[in-house]
Amino acid sequence: MRLTVDEYADHHNAHRPHRSLGQRSPDSAGAPERPVVDDPSRVIRRDRLGGLIHEYAQVA
């Protein structure tokens, strides 16, 4: 149970976009916005919690 909560807390604070923070995560709210890549086909997916949560990132 603790591993599940820790994994979700890391996802929530380090990756999950929040509307009130301009689609940035709480851990990166003070950092400048990352550049957006125009080619949507260059995306990687990372599965967390056995595939219950998916994180996506653009690859430059």
PDB file of N, CA, C and O in Angstrom:
ATOM      1  N   MET A   1       0.832  -1.198   0.000  1.00  0.00           N
ATOM      2  CA  MET A   1       0.000   0.000   0.000  1.00  0.00           C
ATOM      3  C   MET A   1       0.875   1.259   0.000  1.00  0.00           C
ATOM      4  O   MET A   1       0.605   2.207  -0.737  1.00  0.00           O
ATOM      5  N   ARG A   2       1.901   1.261   0.814  1.00  0.00           N
ATOM      6  CA  ARG A   2       2.770   2.443   0.908  1.00  0.00           C
ATOM      7  C   ARG A   2       3.467   2.717  -0.424  1.00  0.00           C
ATOM      8  O   ARG A   2       3.616   3.871  -0.826  1.00  0.00           O
ATOM      9  N   LEU A   3       3.892   1.657  -1.103  1.00  0.00           N
ATOM     10  CA  LEU A   3       4.538   1.816  -2.402  1.00  0.00           C
ATOM     11  C   LEU A   3       3.581   2.460  -3.401  1.00  0.00           C
ATOM     12  O   LEU A   3       3.991   3.319  -4.181  1.00  0.00           O
ATOM     13  N   THR A   4       2.335   2.062  -3.386  1.00  0.00           N
ATOM     14  CA  THR A   4       1.331   2.632  -4.278  1.00  0.00           C
ATOM     15  C   THR A   4       1.117   4.110  -3.994  1.00  0.00           C
ATOM     16  O   THR A   4       1.055   4.919  -4.919  1.00  0.00           O
ATOM     17  N   VAL A   5       1.004   4.463  -2.729  1.00  0.00           N
ATOM     18  CA  VAL A   5       0.800   5.874  -2.357  1.00  0.00           C
ATOM     19  C   VAL A   5       2.023   6.704  -2.736  1.00  0.00           C
ATOM     20  O   VAL A   5       1.881   7.810  -3.258  1.00  0.00           O
ATOM     21  N   ASP A   6       3.217   6.187  -2.482  1.00  0.00           N
ATOM     22  CA  ASP A   6       4.440   6.916  -2.849  1.00  0.00           C
ATOM     23  C   ASP A   6       4.538   7.121  -4.354  1.00  0.00           C
ATOM     24  O   ASP A   6       4.913   8.199  -4.817  1.00  0.00           O
ATOM     25  N   GLU A   7       4.203   6.091  -5.112  1.00  0.00           N
ATOM     26  CA  GLU A   7       4.261   6.188  -6.583  1.00  0.00           C
ATOM     27  C   GLU A   7       3.262   7.222  -7.095  1.00  0.00           C
ATOM     28  O   GLU A   7       3.595   8.025  -7.967  1.00  0.00           O
ATOM     29  N   TYR A   8       2.041   7.209  -6.560  1.00  0.00           N
ATOM     30  CA  TYR A   8       1.040   8.181  -6.996  1.00  0.00           C
ATOM     31  C   TYR A   8       1.431   9.598  -6.574  1.00  0.00           C
ATOM     32  O   TYR A   8       1.253  10.537  -7.349  1.00  0.00           O
ATOM     33  N   ALA A   9       1.957   9.768  -5.365  1.00  0.00           N
ATOM     34  CA  ALA A   9       2.380  11.096  -4.903  1.00  0.00           C
ATOM     35  C   ALA A   9       3.486  11.646  -5.793  1.00  0.00           C
ATOM     36  O   ALA A   9       3.491  12.836  -6.107  1.00  0.00           O
ATOM     37  N   ASP A  10       4.424  10.794  -6.203  1.00  0.00           N
ATOM     38  CA  ASP A  10       5.486  11.244  -7.109  1.00  0.00           C
ATOM     39  C   ASP A  10       4.892  11.671  -8.448  1.00  0.00           C
ATOM     40  O   ASP A  10       5.266  12.712  -8.988  1.00  0.00           O
ATOM     41  N   HIS A  11       3.977  10.880  -8.982  1.00  0.00           N
ATOM     42  CA  HIS A  11       3.315  11.233 -10.250  1.00  0.00           C
ATOM     43  C   HIS A  11       2.557  12.556 -10.112  1.00  0.00           C
ATOM     44  O   HIS A  11       2.655  13.422 -10.980  1.00  0.00           O
ATOM     45  N   HIS A  12       1.806  12.708  -9.026  1.00  0.00           N
ATOM     46  CA  HIS A  12       0.978  13.897  -8.811  1.00  0.00           C
ATOM     47  C   HIS A  12       1.832  15.162  -8.677  1.00  0.00           C
ATOM     48  O   HIS A  12       1.475  16.205  -9.224  1.00  0.00           O
ATOM     49  N   ASN A  13       2.935  15.081  -7.968  1.00  0.00           N
ATOM     50  CA  ASN A  13       3.759  16.258  -7.694  1.00  0.00           C
ATOM     51  C   ASN A  13       4.837  16.539  -8.733  1.00  0.00           C
ATOM     52  O   ASN A  13       5.252  17.686  -8.896  1.00  0.00           O
ATOM     53  N   ALA A  14       5.292  15.516  -9.432  1.00  0.00           N
ATOM     54  CA  ALA A  14       6.409  15.721 -10.350  1.00  0.00           C
ATOM     55  C   ALA A  14       6.016  15.688 -11.825  1.00  0.00           C
ATOM     56  O   ALA A  14       6.770  16.182 -12.663  1.00  0.00           O
ATOM     57  N   HIS A  15       4.871  15.126 -12.161  1.00  0.00           N
ATOM     58  CA  HIS A  15       4.543  15.017 -13.589  1.00  0.00           C
ATOM     59  C   HIS A  15       3.152  15.535 -13.955  1.00  0.00           C
ATOM     60  O   HIS A  15       3.011  16.271 -14.932  1.00  0.00           O
ATOM     61  N   ARG A  16       2.142  15.171 -13.202  1.00  0.00           N
ATOM     62  CA  ARG A  16       0.752  15.472 -13.561  1.00  0.00           C
ATOM     63  C   ARG A  16       0.539  16.977 -13.752  1.00  0.00           C
ATOM     64  O   ARG A  16       0.860  17.761 -12.859  1.00  0.00           O
ATOM     65  N   PRO A  17      -0.002  17.390 -14.914  1.00  0.00           N
ATOM     66  CA  PRO A  17      -0.261  18.817 -15.140  1.00  0.00           C
ATOM     67  C   PRO A  17      -1.446  19.312 -14.312  1.00  0.00           C
ATOM     68  O   PRO A  17      -2.454  18.621 -14.168  1.00  0.00           O
ATOM     69  N   HIS A  18      -1.305  20.506 -13.780  1.00  0.00           N
ATOM     70  CA  HIS A  18      -2.359  21.124 -12.980  1.00  0.00           C
ATOM     71  C   HIS A  18      -2.817  22.401 -13.688  1.00  0.00           C
ATOM     72  O   HIS A  18      -1.991  23.243 -14.038  1.00  0.00           O
ATOM     73  N   ARG A  19      -4.112  22.549 -13.897  1.00  0.00           N
ATOM     74  CA  ARG A  19      -4.642  23.725 -14.600  1.00  0.00           C
ATOM     75  C   ARG A  19      -4.252  25.032 -13.919  1.00  0.00           C
ATOM     76  O   ARG A  19      -3.862  25.991 -14.585  1.00  0.00           O
ATOM     77  N   SER A  20      -4.355  25.068 -12.608  1.00  0.00           N
ATOM     78  CA  SER A  20      -4.090  26.315 -11.889  1.00  0.00           C
ATOM     79  C   SER A  20      -2.621  26.716 -11.940  1.00  0.00           C
ATOM     80  O   SER A  20      -2.281  27.847 -11.595  1.00  0.00           O
ATOM     81  N   LEU A  21      -1.749  25.812 -12.362  1.00  0.00           N
ATOM     82  CA  LEU A  21      -0.317  26.109 -12.464  1.00  0.00           C
ATOM     83  C   LEU A  21       0.127  26.224 -13.920  1.00  0.00           C
ATOM     84  O   LEU A  21       1.310  26.069 -14.225  1.00  0.00           O
ATOM     85  N   GLY A  22      -0.809  26.492 -14.808  1.00  0.00           N
ATOM     86  CA  GLY A  22      -0.472  26.634 -16.224  1.00  0.00           C
ATOM     87  C   GLY A  22      -0.023  25.330 -16.845  1.00  0.00           C
ATOM     88  O   GLY A  22       0.896  25.322 -17.664  1.00  0.00           O
ATOM     89  N   GLN A  23      -0.654  24.223 -16.472  1.00  0.00           N
ATOM     90  CA  GLN A  23      -0.366  22.877 -16.972  1.00  0.00           C
ATOM     91  C   GLN A  23       1.019  22.382 -16.554  1.00  0.00           C
ATOM     92  O   GLN A  23       1.571  21.475 -17.177  1.00  0.00           O
ATOM     93  N   ARG A  24       1.580  22.981 -15.496  1.00  0.00           N
ATOM     94  CA  ARG A  24       2.854  22.492 -14.956  1.00  0.00           C
ATOM     95  C   ARG A  24       2.587  21.720 -13.676  1.00  0.00           C
ATOM     96  O   ARG A  24       1.544  21.895 -13.045  1.00  0.00           O
ATOM     97  N   SER A  25       3.514  20.879 -13.296  1.00  0.00           N
ATOM     98  CA  SER A  25       3.374  20.121 -12.052  1.00  0.00           C
ATOM     99  C   SER A  25       3.785  20.991 -10.869  1.00  0.00           C
ATOM    100  O   SER A  25       4.521  21.961 -11.057  1.00  0.00           O
ATOM    101  N   PRO A  26       3.333  20.675  -9.659  1.00  0.00           N
ATOM    102  CA  PRO A  26       3.708  21.473  -8.494  1.00  0.00           C
ATOM    103  C   PRO A  26       5.223  21.578  -8.297  1.00  0.00           C
ATOM    104  O   PRO A  26       5.713  22.634  -7.899  1.00  0.00           O
ATOM    105  N   ASP A  27       5.965  20.514  -8.565  1.00  0.00           N
ATOM    106  CA  ASP A  27       7.420  20.552  -8.381  1.00  0.00           C
ATOM    107  C   ASP A  27       8.118  21.472  -9.371  1.00  0.00           C
ATOM    108  O   ASP A  27       9.222  21.942  -9.093  1.00  0.00           O
ATOM    109  N   SER A  28       7.506  21.739 -10.514  1.00  0.00           N
ATOM    110  CA  SER A  28       8.148  22.592 -11.521  1.00  0.00           C
ATOM    111  C   SER A  28       7.403  23.909 -11.717  1.00  0.00           C
ATOM    112  O   SER A  28       7.605  24.580 -12.729  1.00  0.00           O
ATOM    113  N   ALA A  29       6.563  24.287 -10.789  1.00  0.00           N
ATOM    114  CA  ALA A  29       5.751  25.492 -10.948  1.00  0.00           C
ATOM    115  C   ALA A  29       6.597  26.752 -11.047  1.00  0.00           C
ATOM    116  O   ALA A  29       6.196  27.693 -11.732  1.00  0.00           O
ATOM    117  N   GLY A  30       7.738  26.806 -10.398  1.00  0.00           N
ATOM    118  CA  GLY A  30       8.597  27.984 -10.447  1.00  0.00           C
ATOM    119  C   GLY A  30       9.558  27.983 -11.617  1.00  0.00           C
ATOM    120  O   GLY A  30      10.194  29.000 -11.895  1.00  0.00           O
ATOM    121  N   ALA A  31       9.675  26.864 -12.306  1.00  0.00           N
ATOM    122  CA  ALA A  31      10.603  26.734 -13.435  1.00  0.00           C
ATOM    123  C   ALA A  31       9.993  27.338 -14.695  1.00  0.00           C
ATOM    124  O   ALA A  31       8.771  27.390 -14.831  1.00  0.00           O
ATOM    125  N   PRO A  32      10.838  27.791 -15.612  1.00  0.00           N
ATOM    126  CA  PRO A  32      10.298  28.301 -16.886  1.00  0.00           C
ATOM    127  C   PRO A  32       9.609  27.186 -17.651  1.00  0.00           C
ATOM    128  O   PRO A  32       9.938  26.011 -17.488  1.00  0.00           O
ATOM    129  N   GLU A  33       8.645  27.565 -18.491  1.00  0.00           N
ATOM    130  CA  GLU A  33       7.905  26.581 -19.274  1.00  0.00           C
ATOM    131  C   GLU A  33       8.821  25.898 -20.277  1.00  0.00           C
ATOM    132  O   GLU A  33       9.706  26.527 -20.856  1.00  0.00           O
ATOM    133  N   ARG A  34       8.595  24.594 -20.476  1.00  0.00           N
ATOM    134  CA  ARG A  34       9.376  23.840 -21.451  1.00  0.00           C
ATOM    135  C   ARG A  34       8.906  24.184 -22.856  1.00  0.00           C
ATOM    136  O   ARG A  34       7.721  24.446 -23.065  1.00  0.00           O
ATOM    137  N   PRO A  35       9.826  24.187 -23.829  1.00  0.00           N
ATOM    138  CA  PRO A  35       9.398  24.444 -25.203  1.00  0.00           C
ATOM    139  C   PRO A  35       8.496  23.323 -25.710  1.00  0.00           C
ATOM    140  O   PRO A  35       8.650  22.165 -25.322  1.00  0.00           O
ATOM    141  N   VAL A  36       7.562  23.677 -26.573  1.00  0.00           N
ATOM    142  CA  VAL A  36       6.629  22.705 -27.143  1.00  0.00           C
ATOM    143  C   VAL A  36       7.158  22.269 -28.494  1.00  0.00           C
ATOM    144  O   VAL A  36       7.533  23.099 -29.322  1.00  0.00           O
ATOM    145  N   VAL A  37       7.188  20.975 -28.710  1.00  0.00           N
ATOM    146  CA  VAL A  37       7.633  20.414 -29.982  1.00  0.00           C
ATOM    147  C   VAL A  37       6.429  20.331 -30.902  1.00  0.00           C
ATOM    148  O   VAL A  37       5.367  19.863 -30.492  1.00  0.00           O
ATOM    149  N   ASP A  38       6.583  20.785 -32.157  1.00  0.00           N
ATOM    150  CA  ASP A  38       5.460  20.817 -33.092  1.00  0.00           C
ATOM    151  C   ASP A  38       5.100  19.448 -33.657  1.00  0.00           C
ATOM    152  O   ASP A  38       3.976  19.264 -34.126  1.00  0.00           O
ATOM    153  N   ASP A  39       6.009  18.492 -33.629  1.00  0.00           N
ATOM    154  CA  ASP A  39       5.765  17.177 -34.207  1.00  0.00           C
ATOM    155  C   ASP A  39       5.144  16.258 -33.152  1.00  0.00           C
ATOM    156  O   ASP A  39       5.867  15.730 -32.306  1.00  0.00           O
ATOM    157  N   PRO A  40       3.807  16.052 -33.180  1.00  0.00           N
ATOM    158  CA  PRO A  40       3.154  15.247 -32.150  1.00  0.00           C
ATOM    159  C   PRO A  40       3.487  13.760 -32.219  1.00  0.00           C
ATOM    160  O   PRO A  40       3.133  13.010 -31.309  1.00  0.00           O
ATOM    161  N   SER A  41       4.159  13.322 -33.275  1.00  0.00           N
ATOM    162  CA  SER A  41       4.485  11.905 -33.385  1.00  0.00           C
ATOM    163  C   SER A  41       5.687  11.534 -32.526  1.00  0.00           C
ATOM    164  O   SER A  41       5.987  10.352 -32.365  1.00  0.00           O
ATOM    165  N   ARG A  42       6.365  12.509 -31.985  1.00  0.00           N
ATOM    166  CA  ARG A  42       7.544  12.263 -31.155  1.00  0.00           C
ATOM    167  C   ARG A  42       7.170  12.314 -29.678  1.00  0.00           C
ATOM    168  O   ARG A  42       7.572  13.230 -28.961  1.00  0.00           O
ATOM    169  N   VAL A  43       6.409  11.339 -29.234  1.00  0.00           N
ATOM    170  CA  VAL A  43       5.934  11.285 -27.854  1.00  0.00           C
ATOM    171  C   VAL A  43       6.294   9.924 -27.260  1.00  0.00           C
ATOM    172  O   VAL A  43       6.128   8.888 -27.904  1.00  0.00           O
ATOM    173  N   ILE A  44       6.789   9.945 -26.025  1.00  0.00           N
ATOM    174  CA  ILE A  44       7.055   8.693 -25.337  1.00  0.00           C
ATOM    175  C   ILE A  44       6.053   8.540 -24.195  1.00  0.00           C
ATOM    176  O   ILE A  44       5.585   9.528 -23.629  1.00  0.00           O
ATOM    177  N   ARG A  45       5.732   7.294 -23.869  1.00  0.00           N
ATOM    178  CA  ARG A  45       4.792   7.013 -22.792  1.00  0.00           C
ATOM    179  C   ARG A  45       5.488   6.187 -21.726  1.00  0.00           C
ATOM    180  O   ARG A  45       6.197   5.227 -22.029  1.00  0.00           O
ATOM    181  N   ARG A  46       5.280   6.571 -20.486  1.00  0.00           N
ATOM    182  CA  ARG A  46       5.831   5.819 -19.352  1.00  0.00           C
ATOM    183  C   ARG A  46       4.661   5.329 -18.512  1.00  0.00           C
ATOM    184  O   ARG A  46       3.847   6.125 -18.046  1.00  0.00           O
ATOM    185  N   ASP A  47       4.581   4.020 -18.322  1.00  0.00           N
ATOM    186  CA  ASP A  47       3.527   3.436 -17.501  1.00  0.00           C
ATOM    187  C   ASP A  47       3.959   3.414 -16.040  1.00  0.00           C
ATOM    188  O   ASP A  47       5.102   3.083 -15.725  1.00  0.00           O
ATOM    189  N   ARG A  48       3.032   3.770 -15.150  1.00  0.00           N
ATOM    190  CA  ARG A  48       3.286   3.729 -13.710  1.00  0.00           C
ATOM    191  C   ARG A  48       2.164   2.957 -13.046  1.00  0.00           C
ATOM    192  O   ARG A  48       1.059   2.872 -13.580  1.00  0.00           O
ATOM    193  N   LEU A  49       2.445   2.400 -11.895  1.00  0.00           N
ATOM    194  CA  LEU A  49       1.484   1.592 -11.139  1.00  0.00           C
ATOM    195  C   LEU A  49       0.902   0.477 -11.997  1.00  0.00           C
ATOM    196  O   LEU A  49      -0.309   0.261 -12.029  1.00  0.00           O
ATOM    197  N   GLY A  50       1.782  -0.219 -12.682  1.00  0.00           N
ATOM    198  CA  GLY A  50       1.349  -1.359 -13.486  1.00  0.00           C
ATOM    199  C   GLY A  50       0.472  -0.985 -14.668  1.00  0.00           C
ATOM    200  O   GLY A  50      -0.310  -1.812 -15.138  1.00  0.00           O
ATOM    201  N   GLY A  51       0.586   0.236 -15.154  1.00  0.00           N
ATOM    202  CA  GLY A  51      -0.198   0.679 -16.307  1.00  0.00           C
ATOM    203  C   GLY A  51      -1.471   1.412 -15.940  1.00  0.00           C
ATOM    204  O   GLY A  51      -2.222   1.805 -16.832  1.00  0.00           O
ATOM    205  N   LEU A  52      -1.743   1.613 -14.653  1.00  0.00           N
ATOM    206  CA  LEU A  52      -2.935   2.369 -14.248  1.00  0.00           C
ATOM    207  C   LEU A  52      -2.786   3.851 -14.536  1.00  0.00           C
ATOM    208  O   LEU A  52      -3.772   4.543 -14.791  1.00  0.00           O
ATOM    209  N   ILE A  53      -1.552   4.339 -14.495  1.00  0.00           N
ATOM    210  CA  ILE A  53      -1.258   5.742 -14.772  1.00  0.00           C
ATOM    211  C   ILE A  53      -0.284   5.774 -15.943  1.00  0.00           C
ATOM    212  O   ILE A  53       0.672   4.999 -15.983  1.00  0.00           O
ATOM    213  N   HIS A  54      -0.525   6.661 -16.884  1.00  0.00           N
ATOM    214  CA  HIS A  54       0.368   6.845 -18.025  1.00  0.00           C
ATOM    215  C   HIS A  54       0.896   8.269 -17.996  1.00  0.00           C
ATOM    216  O   HIS A  54       0.129   9.216 -17.815  1.00  0.00           O
ATOM    217  N   GLU A  55       2.202   8.424 -18.172  1.00  0.00           N
ATOM    218  CA  GLU A  55       2.825   9.743 -18.292  1.00  0.00           C
ATOM    219  C   GLU A  55       3.339   9.886 -19.714  1.00  0.00           C
ATOM    220  O   GLU A  55       3.914   8.946 -20.262  1.00  0.00           O
ATOM    221  N   TYR A  56       3.141  11.032 -20.309  1.00  0.00           N
ATOM    222  CA  TYR A  56       3.558  11.282 -21.675  1.00  0.00           C
ATOM    223  C   TYR A  56       4.527  12.460 -21.697  1.00  0.00           C
ATOM    224  O   TYR A  56       4.368  13.417 -20.939  1.00  0.00           O
ATOM    225  N   ALA A  57       5.518  12.386 -22.559  1.00  0.00           N
ATOM    226  CA  ALA A  57       6.484  13.474 -22.715  1.00  0.00           C
ATOM    227  C   ALA A  57       6.845  13.588 -24.188  1.00  0.00           C
ATOM    228  O   ALA A  57       6.942  12.587 -24.897  1.00  0.00           O
ATOM    229  N   GLN A  58       7.041  14.817 -24.636  1.00  0.00           N
ATOM    230  CA  GLN A  58       7.478  15.046 -26.005  1.00  0.00           C
ATOM    231  C   GLN A  58       8.993  14.867 -26.074  1.00  0.00           C
ATOM    232  O   GLN A  58       9.718  15.249 -25.155  1.00  0.00           O
ATOM    233  N   VAL A  59       9.451  14.293 -27.156  1.00  0.00           N
ATOM    234  CA  VAL A  59      10.878  14.066 -27.371  1.00  0.00           C
ATOM    235  C   VAL A  59      11.351  15.076 -28.387  1.00  0.00           C
ATOM    236  O   VAL A  59      10.745  15.234 -29.447  1.00  0.00           O
ATOM    237  N   ALA A  60      12.429  15.759 -28.067  1.00  0.00           N
ATOM    238  CA  ALA A  60      12.969  16.775 -28.982  1.00  0.00           C
ATOM    239  C   ALA A  60      13.795  16.146 -30.064  1.00  0.00           C
ATOM    240  O   ALA A  60      14.326  16.850 -30.923  1.00  0.00           O
TER     241      ALA A  60
END
